[in-house]
Amino acid sequence: PDARVVCGTIMRTHVLGYGAWVFPELNQMHDELGAYDEAIRRAAGDAGADVADLARCGATYETLDGVHPTVTGHAELASAWLSELARMGLVQDLSPRGMLS
């Protein structure tokens, strides 16, 4: 009964070895990812859940193919989640960002 649900918007990606390439705003079905993010925000609001707005944080995570994270990508995802949860006051800022450099 005391649980809080936190939904996350879709964090953008970059591909290992292609530093400037960022996953496009369109998925394979040519739907805008922003529309998914808005649907997540709306559904979370309707359900009384919090939103970790990973799409608006501006960070990307490293992938092998634009979707599946590398080891570094997993750390970047975790760091973004921790930063958002800290911003929301749900956890202390335990972000490992400094450990990635």
C-alpha positions in Angstrom: 0.0 0.0 0.0 3.0 2.4 0.4 4.5 1.6 -2.9 5.2 4.3 -5.5 5.2 3.5 -9.2 7.6 5.4 -11.3 7.4 5.2 -15.1 10.2 6.3 -17.4 10.1 8.0 -20.7 12.2 6.7 -23.6 15.9 7.6 -23.3 17.7 8.2 -26.6 20.7 6.1 -27.6 24.0 6.3 -29.5 25.8 3.4 -31.2 29.3 2.3 -30.0 31.9 3.5 -32.5 29.6 6.1 -34.1 29.8 8.8 -31.5 27.7 11.4 -33.4 25.0 9.0 -34.4 22.0 9.2 -32.2 19.0 6.8 -32.5 16.5 8.7 -34.7 13.3 10.2 -33.4 11.4 7.6 -35.5 11.2 4.0 -34.7 11.0 1.1 -37.2 7.2 1.8 -37.6 7.9 5.4 -38.3 6.1 6.6 -35.2 7.6 9.6 -33.4 9.2 8.6 -30.1 7.9 11.9 -28.6 4.4 10.6 -29.1 5.3 7.5 -27.0 6.8 9.8 -24.3 3.6 11.9 -24.2 1.5 8.7 -23.9 3.7 7.5 -21.0 3.4 10.9 -19.2 -0.4 10.8 -19.7 -0.9 7.2 -18.6 1.3 7.8 -15.6 -0.7 10.8 -14.6 -4.0 9.0 -15.1 -2.7 6.2 -12.9 -1.3 8.5 -10.2 2.3 7.3 -11.0 5.4 9.5 -11.0 7.4 10.0 -14.2 11.2 9.8 -14.5 11.5 12.0 -17.6 14.6 10.4 -19.2 13.7 11.8 -22.6 14.1 15.3 -21.3 17.3 14.8 -19.4 19.3 15.1 -22.6 21.5 12.1 -21.9 21.9 9.1 -24.2 23.1 5.6 -23.6 25.6 3.5 -25.6 24.2 0.6 -27.6 25.5 -2.1 -29.9 22.7 -1.5 -32.5 20.7 1.5 -31.5 18.6 -0.4 -28.9 20.5 -3.0 -26.9 22.9 -1.4 -24.3 26.6 -2.2 -23.9 28.1 -2.5 -20.4 28.7 1.2 -20.5 25.2 1.8 -21.8 23.7 -0.1 -18.8 25.8 2.1 -16.4 24.5 5.2 -18.3 20.9 4.1 -18.0 21.3 3.4 -14.3 23.0 6.8 -13.8 20.1 8.6 -15.6 17.5 6.7 -13.6 19.3 7.5 -10.3 19.7 11.2 -11.2 16.0 11.4 -12.1 14.9 9.6 -8.9 17.2 11.9 -6.9 15.7 15.0 -8.7 12.3 13.7 -7.7 13.4 13.3 -4.1 12.9 9.6 -4.1 16.6 8.6 -3.5 19.8 10.2 -2.6 21.9 11.2 -5.6 24.0 8.0 -5.9 24.7 8.6 -9.6 27.8 6.8 -10.9 28.4 9.4 -13.7 31.8 10.2 -12.3 32.9 6.6 -12.4 32.3 6.4 -16.2 35.1 8.7 -17.1 
